Amino acid sequence: MTRKSPRKTWMQQHVSDPYVHKARAEGYRSRAAFKLLEIGRRDRLLRPGLVVVELGAAPGGWSQVLAAAVQPVGRVIALDLLEMEPIPGVTFVQGDFRDEAVLARLEQTLAGVRVDLVVSDMAPNLSGVGAADQARSMHLAELALEFALKQLKPEGVLLIKAFQGSGFPELQALLRRNFAEVFTRKPRASRDRSAEVYLLGRRPRRERPLTS
């Protein structure tokens, strides 16, 4: 019996994925758009006039959802290490979020304006070493949390991608220490076999310091 390669198996699953077909039919750049749409509806995250920062934006599926939702007077500032084709209503900053100079450019783009919503779909480039990849993922989530606590309005919301495994309970506890409400979401468009979930924090507790 011939064993299928992981890459071939992934491609077969990808081309038969109903969310991939739905994204193409509805003009979204990625199937990930439906994750944000579902969470956005359930938790009433999106409305006109919001100021939103998106971390890990490329190729732009979430940016499309956000730009459509906050129009006509809202703002979307998106950041990614990779290039992203322009999207009307989205200001794009390219660079590594872990780089202090890139973070400074992002903050300069905000020009002192407080943020209603920070969303992060960031994930590390996978090395194939599970423990190392999980640690990198947790680090990105913690950086997104630190940024959100600095930039969010009192009624602001943070939505971050995380992966269940080592460090995940600690990340949940960290959010609970720093937000009045914390929820875990697994949208239907997130594949069942994936350890991916999204953590949602509402109303940052600015009187309590971030502690790991």
N, C-alpha and C positions, 0 to 999 in steps of 0.2 A: 504494500500500500504506500502511495506517495503522500508525504506529509506536506500540507500547504504552508507556504511561508507566511509569517505574521503580516508582512506588507500586502501580500495577495489577498489574505483573508480580510484585512482592513478595507482594501479597495472594493471587494465584493460587497461588504456590508455598507460601505459608503454609497455606492451607486444605487443600492436598493433601499436606502434610508428614505422614508417618506418625508422627513423634514428637509432633506437635501432637495428633493423635488419641489416641495412647497416653497422653499426659499427662492429657487429659480423662477417659479411661476409668479411669485409676488414681488420679485425684484430685489430681494435682500442679498447682500454679499456673502452671508454665511447662515447656516442653520442655527447658529447661536442666537440670532435675533429672536427666535421663538422662546428661548429661555427668559430673556428679559421681558418680552411681551407678557408671558404668563405671570411672572413674579410681579411685574408692574401692575397688572390688573388685580391680582389677589391682594396686594398690599397697598394699592392706591399710591404708587410712587410717582407717577408721571402726570404732569399737567402743564398747561401753558404758563410761561413766565419764570420757570425755574432756572437757576444757575447750576449747571452740572459739570463735574469733572469726571472724565472716563479714563481709567488707567488700563493699558493693554488693549488698545482700540482696534488695531489692524486685524482683519481686512476692512472692518467698518460696519458689520451687521448691527452691533449695538448702537453705533453712532447714528445710523439711519433711523432707528427707532427713537432715540433720544431727540434728534433734531426735529423730527415730525411732531413729537409730543410737546416740546417746549415753545414752538412757534406761536405767535409771531414775535414776542418780545423777550423770550428766554435766551440763554447762552449755553453752548456746549463747548467745552475745551477738552480735547482728546489727546492722549499721549501714547506713543508706542516706540519701541526700539526700531521697528521696521517702517518702511515707507507706507503711506496710505494714500490712495487716490482721493482727491478733494471731494467733500460732501457739502452741499449748500447748508449754511447755518452752523458749521462745525469749524472751530479754530484748532488746527493740528500742530502739536509740538512733537518733534521727533527726537528721541534720545532714550538712554537707559535711565529708568526711574531711580535706580540705585546710585546714580551719579549726582553729586551735590550741585554741580553746575547746571544739569538738566532740571533738577528740582527748582533751582533758583529761577530758571527761565519760565517754568510753569507758574510759579508764584508771581513773577513779573507780569505774565499774561493776565492773571486775575486782578492785578492792580489794586489789591486791598479789598476787593469785593468778597464778602462771605458767601459760602456755597450752600445750596439747599440739599444737594445729593452728590455723593461720591460713589461711583461704581467701579469695580475692578474685576476684570476677567483675565488678569495676569496669570501666566503659568511659566515656569522655567523651561528652557531648552532641556529636553530629557537626555540624560547620560546613559540610561539603562541600569544604573545602580539605584535601586529603589530607595534605600535609606538616604542617599545624597539628594535625590530628586525631591523626596518629601521634605527634607530640611530646607531646600531652596524655596519650595512652594510656601512653607510656613513663614520663611523670612520675608518673602514678597507680601504676604498677607499682613504681617506685622508692620511693614513699612507703609502699606496702604492705610492701616489703622492709625498709625502715628500722624500721617498727613491729614487724614480726615478729622482727627481730634483738634488739629491746629486750625483747620479751614472751615469747618462746618458751622452753620448757624445753630442757635440753641435748639431749634426744632428739626435739625438736619438729620439725614439718614445716610448710613453707609451700607453698601451691598458688596461683598467680596466673595470671590471663588476660593474654596479651600478643598483639600482632599483628606478624606477620613484615613486615619492611620496615626503613626507616631507624631505627637505634638498637637493633634487636633483637639483633644479635650482641653489642653492648656490654652489654645487659641480661643475656644469658646468661653473659657473662664475669663480670659483677658477682655473679651468684648463685654461680658456681663459686668465686669468691674468698671467699665468705662461708658456704658450706655444704659439708659433707663429700661429699655426693652431689647431683647435679643431673640431672634427666631432662626431656625434652620429650614432651608427650602431645597427641595429636589424637584425641579420642573420636569415635566414629561419629556421635553426635548433633550434632557440629560440622559445619556444612555444608561440602561440598567446596570450594565457590567462595570461602569465607571464609578470610582470612589469619589467623584466630584459632587460637591454640594455647594450651596451658597449660604453665607451667614449674613443676616440682616440686623443692623443695630439702629435703634431710634433714640434720638435725644441724648447727645453726648453729656456725660457727667464731668464738666470742666473742673469741678471742685475736687475731683479725685485724680491723682496722678496716674499716668500710664505705668504699669509695672508688669514685668514678665515673670 
